[in-house]
């Protein structure tokens, strides 16, 4: 495979877009945690399935961290690819670009896992509503 600036340029719009999606999910998760914290500390309200919710949130935080870490590494490796191309180090650029693609794939896998855990959290909330019927 021939590698040039065009190949690496294809990743530039994709990586920041994915990182924005990940950041929005993380922001929403942190807002949810702050709300639950305030409800617990100030209103002394303990939601149903408290332990399961905390376990779920802890898992989602950990996975979100790795999702964003690998996306950032992908962006970093993409920039290194451009730098290696600038220095005319084609073989090194190919290796670094493979690292970029691998990092992004790992990031997407973590994102899929986080979505699965998020879905379980929503099912917990729905079970609360079903219990009250």
Order of alpha helices (4+ residues) and beta strands (2+ residues): alpha-alpha-alpha
